[in-house]
């Protein structure tokens, strides 16, 4: 079962939210996805393209407020078979039912866990929902859903955004140009334009959580002086995705894409830090006399899985990043602490990399 849930965590996101801290749609606003042979599905994870994240967030919010709720998640296997995870929350108990009977290449079993809580763990490159205090699972934890948005795992990511009454303004990281029309006779252009890696990471996260690789329904047919037009083209690795919509579109998809566009516009108007500080986050796997070995952006289940294997593992055989940090007061930290560190200079080497700490602090997972 540990391997099964780790498969869901990593393999299903190999192609690699609404804003997790922002407002969320109510259950009445959400149109449920359709899955062949499976009824009443709320969330569908098709190899990292996730539809219905609002339902996942609503279930989590209801649990935090003591409101009884149900949720059904479908993860598709590489072969295209649905694996169903049902969540039922009532009276401080989370019942998790894992059904792989539709998986022609699996063991075809139904397994049930009784848990006490649900954790939302947000990292810079991923967000995870994990049931805790469970009757089974790794250290009493069961992976429910993982959302991966690590931009560094992509070979190419550039954006072209046009906006305005007649799409007269443009932000283009591919051609490194930005144009803002002030009035009919004046325009302001910038060559050698760029957005910082931090901003592009946030844009990529917003696109992933808006399920930009899925079926997006946008309306651009209400041309009027009262509304703003948007055109967004995303260059990702060897492919492209185009979106055209108007601010008159009141759909949930339009709201997400308008948020993305306005974020890009706002950031394009700000001075970009040419040498931003490198910040890493992760769990401490080893504490030596002068160094801390960090598993970067691990979630708590991945940490529990790795901590007992770390002495014997081949770092290069894992998709995780590891960094050996020097310069921290190792007496202040222990294995299992989750930390955030600002790097002085650059990270050198690989598997694991090495870096010197400018500042480091413990961070805590909140439920």
N, C-alpha and C positions, 0 to 999 in steps of 0.2 A: 504493500500500500504506500510505503514511503516513496518508492520509485514511481508509482503511478501519479502521485500528487506533485512530485518534482517534474515529471513529464508535462503535466498541465501547466506548471509554473514557467518552464523554459521552452520546451519544444513547440507548444502551441503559440508561442510568441516569436517564432523564429524569423518571421518577416520584419520582424523588425528589421476629458471628463468635463464635461462641463468643468469649470474650475472647481477643484475639490474644496476650496475654501469659500466659494461664492454661493449665490442663491441657487436653489434646485427646483426642478419642476415637481408639481404634485402628481400623485398617481393618476388623477383624472386627466392630466395633460399628456400622458405618455401613451403612444401607440405601440402595442406589443409587437415584437417580431414574429414572423411566421416560420415554423420549422416543420418539415414533412415528417409525419408519423409521431410527432410529439406535440401535445396540447398545452396551452396556457404557459407558453415560454415568456420569460421576462428579459433575459439577457442571453445573447449568443456571442460566443467567442470563436471566430473562424480564423485560426492561426494568427492571432494577434489583432485582427480587425474585429472590434467589439461593438456590438449594437445593444443599446439598452442600459448604458451605464447609469442613467438617471434612476432606473429601478433599483440598481445595486445600492446607490447612495441613499435612496429613500428608505430601503430596508434597514440600512445601517443607522440612519437618523431615527427611525421608529424604535429600533432596539435601544438606542441611547436614551430615548424618552419613555421606555417601558410600554410601548404600543405593540400589541400582538400583530405579527405580520408573516406572510409567506413569500417565498421567492423561488423561481425555477431558472436555473442556468444550464445552457447547453454548450459544451466544449466539443468542437469537431476534431476528430483524429486526423492524422496525415492522410489516411485513406478515405476520409469523408464520412465516417460514422459518428453519430451523435452520442456523447456521454452526458448523462443528466445528473445534475446536482440539485437536490431540493433542500431548501432551508425553511424551517418553521420555528418561529420565536414565540414563546408564551411563558409567562410567569418565571422570568430569569433563566430560562432554559432554551438553548439553541439545538434543535434536532437537525442533523445533517444526514441526508440519505444520498448515497453515491450509487448510481445505477449504470452499469456498463453492459447490460444485456443486449444492447443494440450494436455493440462493437464486435464485428465479425472476427477481428484479430485479437480480441481481449479474452479475459477469463469469464466474462458473462455473468458477473455476480452483482448482487445488491447488498451494500454494506451500510450500516447505520451507526452514527456516532452521536452521543449525547454530550453537549458542550455547555459551558457556562457563560461565554461571552464571544464577542466578535471584535477583532482588532483591525483598525485601518492604519496601515503603516505607509507613510508617504516619504519616499526618497527622491533625490534629485532626478533620477532617471527611471523610476518605477513607482507604482502604487500597488499595495497588496491588501487584500481582505483575507484575514486568517481567523478561523474559529479557534478559541483557546479553552483550556480547562476541559478537554475532551476525554471521553472514556477510552479512546485509542488514538493512534497517530503518533507522529514524532514528538516526543516530549509533551504529549497531550495537546498537540496542535494539528489542525487540518487546513491545508491551503484551499481557499474558496475561489478566488479570482485574482489574477495578476495582470496589470496593465503596464506594458513596457514602452518607454519612449526615450531610449538612449540614442541621441543623435550621433554620437561618436561611432556607433556601429554601422552607420550609413556611409557609403563611398562618396555620395554627392547629395547636397541639399541646398537648393537655391529657390528664391521666390520672386515672382513678378506680380505686383499689385497695382491696378489702375482704379481710380475712384474719382467721384465728382458727378456733377449733373450730366456730363457727357464723357466721363472717364478721362478727363483732361489731365489729371494728376497721376504721377507714377512713382513707385518705389521698386527698384529692380536690383537685386543683389547679384544676378547673373551677369548683367552688363555693367554693373557698378555705377548706375546712374539713378538720380532722383530728380523729379521735376514737380514743382508746385506752381500752379497758375494763380497769380495774385488777382488779376483782373483781365479784361479782354486785351489789354495792351502790354501786360507785364507778367513775366514768369521767372521763377527762380530755379536754376538748375545746378545740380551738384554732380561733378564727375569724381571718379574714384570713391564712390559711395560704398559704405559697408555697414552691416549690423554686427554687433559683437557676438561672439560665440554663445554667451549667456542668453542673449535675446533670441538668437536662432534656436537654441535649445528650448526656450519657452514656447516659441511659435510651433515647433515640432510637437511638443507636448499637447498644445491646444488642438492641433490638427489630429493627433492620434485619439484624443478623448472626444473629438467631434466625429470620429469614425470616417475620416476623409477618404479612406480607401473603399468604403462601403457604398451603398446606394443612397445618394444624397438628392433630396428634392428641394430645388430652389426656384424661385419665381423672379423673372426679369422682364415681365411683360407689362408693367405699369409705368411706362415712361411719363414723367411729369416733373415740372420744376420744383414740386414739393418734396421730391424724394432724391436720395443719393444712389448712384449706381456703383456697383463693385464688380471688378473682374480680378480673379486670383488664379495664377498659374503656378503650380508646384512642380519643381524639377527634383525628382528623387531617384538616385542611382541612374539607371538607364531609362526611366519612364517619366511620364508627365501626367498631371491631373489638372483639369481646368474647371473653374466654377464662376458663374455669372449670376448675380442676383441684385435685387433692389431693396432699399430700406423699407419699401411698402410691404415686403414679404414678412408676415407675422409668424411664420412657422418656427418650430424649435431649431431646425437645421439652420435657418437663416440667422436666428439669434446667435448661434454659436459662431457662424462664419463672420458675422458682423463684429463680434467681439474680437476675433482673430485679426480682422482687417484694421479695426481701430487701434488695437495694440501695436500693430506694425506701423501705422501712421504716427502714433504718439512717439514710439521709439525712434522713428526716422527723423523726428524733429529735435531729438535730444543729442547732445554730444556723446559719442560712443567712446568708452574707455579703450584706448589702444593697447594698454598692457594691464588687463584686469587680473586681480589676484586669483590664483587657483585655489579653490575650496573643495575638499573631499569630505565624504561622510561614509561611515561604515562601522563594522564591529571589530573589536580587538580580538585577534586569534592567537597571538603570542605576545608575551612581555619578556624582553631580555634586558640585560643590564643598561643598555643605552638606546634600544629601539623598540618600537611597537609595530607589529605586523597587522595591517588593516585589510579586511575584506571589503572592498569599496562597493557601496550601494547594495549590500546584502540585505535581505529581509531576515526576520528572526528565525524562520524555519531553515533557511539556507545556512545561517550561522550555526544552529544546532546540529545540522547535518555535517558541517565542515570541521567543527571544533575538535572532534575526536579523531579526525582523519588527517589533520594538518601536518603531523610529524612525518607522514609517509606519502603525501600526495605529490604528484607531478604538476606544478603550478601551470605549466604550459598546456595541460590537457583540459583545462576548465575555461568556461566562457567568462568567469568572473575575473575582475581585476584585483590584484594584490599590490599593496605598497608598504614598504618598510620605512617608517618615519623615524628620523633622528632628531634629537634636540628637545624632546619632551621630558618632563620629570616623570620617569616611569613609576616612581613610588606612588603617584597619585592615581594610577590606573590599574585595572585588572582585566583579565580575559573575560569577555562578555560585555564589557562596557561599549555603548554606542557613542561615537565621538564625531565631532566636526572639527576639521583642522584647516587652517590657512597655511599654504605652502610658501616658504621663502625661496625665491628663485624658481627653478623648473624641476620637474620630475625626470629623472634619468634612468636609463635601463628599462628592463621589462621583466615580467614573470619571476619575482616581483620587481616593481620599480623602486627607486629610492628617492627620498626627498627629505629636506630639512624643514622642521616646523617653525613657523613664525608665531602661531597661536593655536591653541587646541583647547576644547572644552567637551565635557560630557553632554549628551542630549538624551532626552527621555521620550519613550513612546507613550503617547496619551491615548486613552480609550474614549 
